[in-house]
C-alpha cells in the first residue's frame, strides 16, 4: 500500500512529491518458515522501518528482507520514497476558474473542472474526491456535474466533489457559477484544489517484488 503526497502547479508540473508505503502481511503457515523477499529496485526506498522479525543486517548488506514471520496480521516494513525519484501522478485536472477582478462590481465568477486518468497501466482510479477551499468573500457555488455529487459548505467555504471512479470514455466534469458577497472587497487570489484517490494493485513509486 502506498500513499502519495504531491503538490502540482497550474501547468500540471509536479513541484513536490513524497510517497509513504508499507507492506502488510497476513500469515497462516505451519512450523517456522524462513522467508526471503527481494525487490527489483530496493535502492529507491529510504527511511525504512521494519518489523522485529526482519534481520536488519541482511537488509543493510544485501537490500533484501530475510525474516521468520509471526502468525496473523503484521506490518513487515514501512518506507518513504522522496522527491529525488520521478513520480507519475495517475490523474490530471483541467481547470478554468475565474473570479471577479479586484474592485469589480460583478457578483459572480465561473468554474469549469475536468478530471481524467493518465499513466495508470490499465488500472482504474477510484474513490476520487476533490475539495477547493474558497476565499472568504465567496457566498455560494451553483454547479452541475456529469458524474458524482458536488456540494458547497457556506460555513467552511469548501466546495466538495465526490467523483467516484474515473472513466476515460466519459471524463467527469463540474461547471457552474461562483457567487460572491455584495459590498465585500474582492482581492486577487488563487484557490488550490485538493484531490484524493486510490489506485488498486499499483505501486506509484515503481517498487516491484522480485521474488519471495
N, C-alpha and C positions, 0 to 999 in steps of 0.2 A: 504494500500500500504506500503510495506516495502523495504528498500534498505540496503544491507549488504556490509560492507567494511571489507575484511579479507585478512590476509597475511598467505600464506601456504608455508611450506618449501618443499625441493625436495623430501621428503619421503611421502608427502601428508598430513602431520600433520598440524593442524591449530595453528599458532603461535599467532595470534591476530585476534579478530573479534569484530565488533560493528554493531548493527542494528539500523537504524533510521526508524521509522514508523509513519504513520499518518492515520487518518480516515476522509475521505472527504464525505460530505453529500449533497444530493440534495432533498430538502423537498418541497412538494406541498400538504399541508394539510390545511383544513379549521379550523377556530377557533384558540384556543391557547392550543394545546395538551401538557400535561406534561408527558415527557417520562423518562424512566429509562433503562439504558443499563448496564448489568453486564457481567463480564468476568469469564471464568473458572479459570484463573490463573493470576490475576491482579498484584501479587507481583513481577513478573519478570520485569515489566517496571519501569523506573526511568526517571528523568529529563523531567517531563511531562509539557506540555504547553496546556492550554485549551482555547476554545472559550469563550467569556464573558458570554454566556448563561448558561454555566455549573456552578452548585453550588459546589464550591470548598470544602466547609466544609463537605459535604456528601462524597466526594472522600477521604478526609483525614480520616474520621471516618469509612467508610464502604467499601472503594475501589469500588465504583460504580459511574456511570455517571448519574446524575439527571439534566434535562435541559428542557427548553421550546424552541424548535428550531425556528430560524427565517425562513422566506420563502427564497427559492432559494438555491444557492450553497454556502457552507461554510465549513471550516475545524474545525471539532469538537475537535480533540485532536492530538497533536504531542508527540512522546515519543522516548526514546532510550532503548535499551537492551544491557548491557555491557558484558564484557568478562567473567563475573562470571557464565554465562549460557553456556551450551554446545550447540554449533551450528553445524548442519549437512549441509555442503556445498553440494548442489544438483548436482554437476558435478565433474569430475576428469580429470586430464591431465596427460597422459603418455608421457614421453619425452626422446629423445635421441639426445643430442645437443653436437657435438664435433667440436671444433675449432682447427686450427693448434697450436701445442705447442709453448711455448715461445722459440724464437731463431730458430724455424723451417723454412725451405725454402719452405714448402708446400704453395700452392696458394689457397687452398680451404678446407673447412670442410664440415660437413654434419648435416642435421637436420631432425628429424622424430618426428612428434607430432600426438597424437590421443586424441580426446575428447570423453567423454561418460557421460551419466546421472547416478545418484545414489540417492536413498532415495528421490524420487520425489513424492511418494504417487500417482502414476499413472498420474501425470501431465507431460506436455511436456515442456522441457526447450527451450525457444525461443530467437530470436534476439541475438544469441551468436556472439560476436566479440572478437578476440584475437589479441593483439598487443605485439610485442617484440622489445624494443629499442636495437639496435645492437651497438657493440663497434665502435669507430670512424674509426678503420682500416678496417672495412667491406666495400667492394666496391659494391657488389651486391648479391642478393639471387635468385637462379634459382630453383623454387619449383613448384610442381604439387599437386593438391588436388582432392579428390574424391567427394567433396561437397563444394559449395560456391566459393568464389573468393579471391585469395591472391595477394597482391601487395607489392613491396618494394620501399620506397622513399629514393633515394640516398642522398637527402639533409638533411632530418631529421634523417636518419638512422633507420627507423622504418619499421619492417615487419608487415603488417596488414592482417588478415584473417577474412573475413566476412562469418561466417559459416552458420547462419540461425538457423534452428531447429535441435535438437539432436534426432536422431532415434536410439533406442537401437539395432535394427536389422541390421543397417549399420552405424558403427561408423565413424565420419568424420576423415580423415587423411590428413596430409600435410607432404611432404617429398621432399628433394632435396639437393642442394649444396649451401654453403655459401662461396662466393669468397672474398678474402682479397687482399688489395693493395700490390703490389710488392715493396720491398725496404722500407716498413714501419715496425717499430718494433712491434712485436706481444707480448702482455702481457697477463698473465693469467687473466681471468675474468669469471663471472658467470651471464649472462644475465637473466633478470626476464621476466616473461610473465604476462601481464595484461589481464584479462578475464572479459568481461561484458556480462550480460544475463538477461532475465526476466523469471519468473515462475508464470504464471497467477493463480489466485484463490488459493494461498497458502501463509500462513504466516510462514516465515523461523524461526521466534522466537518461534513459538508454541503458541502464544497468540490466544485464542479462545473466541468467543462470547457465553455467556451462555443464555442470554435472553434479549429481547428488548420489 
